[in-house]
Amino acid sequence: MPEQVDFIEQAAPYRSELLAHCYRLLGSVHDAEDLVQETYLRGWRSYTSFEEPAALRTWLYRIATRACLRALENRARRVMPAGLGEGSSDPDAVLDDGASGYRWMEPLPDSLTPDEVVATRDTVRLAVATALQELPARQRAVLILRDVAQFSAAEVAELLSTTPAAVNSAMQRARARLDQVAPDTETASLPTDLRRRELIDRYCAAFEKADVEALAELLREEVALEMPPLTTWFIGRDAVVRFLASKALGAAGTTTMVPIGANGQAAVADYRVGSDGAEHAHALHVLTQDGAGAIANITVFLDASLFALFGLPLTR
């Protein structure tokens, strides 16, 4: 039908920002993609009765947000290991495999992130996206719609079928809570592309050459290492370096690190040579830099299924 063809053309430019919006709400790229698909299907079916073409973006956000809130009603929030307990300074600590069934945060490929202003892109950074999960779902939606999507209080109230006063109240509570759980200001800004590129090159070389000293030089003293789905995590340069040296760094020549981009941060795909001589997907590393350019946090996602999100093969 002509109207539905028009919908496809008019709605297509909003897909990437809707995906980022759903990711902020859900903490999962897989879930976000499902909900964006549902949003477009609902929009396509209802477009013939839509009478405000100028308000298409608002209408799509309404459909997407409500779909996300419904999905969140019966789901536990997404977490990271650092939110579950204290970090260990003992590199020989017994590793907990997370068998209790936590729902883990997922990295967001930069290729799926819209070209937004820095202040907006900051909100998909892994630590910030994780902090957002600490908010009740409705407060999270209000905060994202107001501060990220830049809707007015009146527009958010209409979108969520509430009042501007309720929206403003939810905003105050959300901001207060986020101030408690948000990352340190020391790591609150995205590094320049040049600094990211330099860090990635040095990090990749250290792993590929199994160069412990070179790796240690990249880390700040209070660096943290998280490895979902392992709930055990490490804090402090000495513990992190010793753990990586004994458990993660393979022999020189057995590891290939492929630079990628995730959550607006430096990131790397880690491949390991198997007994068959091929390189197999091992993990995705997302690196958080501090203001001086040192690595403040290493998040290693030990889930090879995430490689597909980045268009990467499981075997090379």
Secondary structure as GFF3:
##gff-version 3
##sequence-region A 1 316
A	DSSP	alpha_helix	2	11	.	.	.	ID=ss1
A	DSSP	three_ten_helix	12	14	.	.	.	ID=ss2
A	DSSP	alpha_helix	15	26	.	.	.	ID=ss3
A	DSSP	alpha_helix	29	46	.	.	.	ID=ss4
A	DSSP	three_ten_helix	47	49	.	.	.	ID=ss5
A	DSSP	three_ten_helix	53	55	.	.	.	ID=ss6
A	DSSP	alpha_helix	56	72	.	.	.	ID=ss7
A	DSSP	three_ten_helix	81	83	.	.	.	ID=ss8
A	DSSP	three_ten_helix	110	112	.	.	.	ID=ss9
A	DSSP	alpha_helix	118	121	.	.	.	ID=ss10
A	DSSP	three_ten_helix	122	124	.	.	.	ID=ss11
A	DSSP	alpha_helix	126	132	.	.	.	ID=ss12
A	DSSP	alpha_helix	137	143	.	.	.	ID=ss13
A	DSSP	pi_helix	144	148	.	.	.	ID=ss14
A	DSSP	alpha_helix	153	159	.	.	.	ID=ss15
A	DSSP	alpha_helix	164	181	.	.	.	ID=ss16
A	DSSP	three_ten_helix	185	187	.	.	.	ID=ss17
A	DSSP	alpha_helix	193	208	.	.	.	ID=ss18
A	DSSP	alpha_helix	212	218	.	.	.	ID=ss19
A	DSSP	beta_strand	219	227	.	.	.	ID=ss20
A	DSSP	beta_strand	230	235	.	.	.	ID=ss21
A	DSSP	alpha_helix	237	243	.	.	.	ID=ss22
A	DSSP	pi_helix	244	248	.	.	.	ID=ss23
A	DSSP	beta_strand	255	262	.	.	.	ID=ss24
A	DSSP	beta_strand	265	273	.	.	.	ID=ss25
A	DSSP	beta_strand	279	289	.	.	.	ID=ss26
A	DSSP	beta_strand	295	301	.	.	.	ID=ss27
A	DSSP	three_ten_helix	304	310	.	.	.	ID=ss28
###
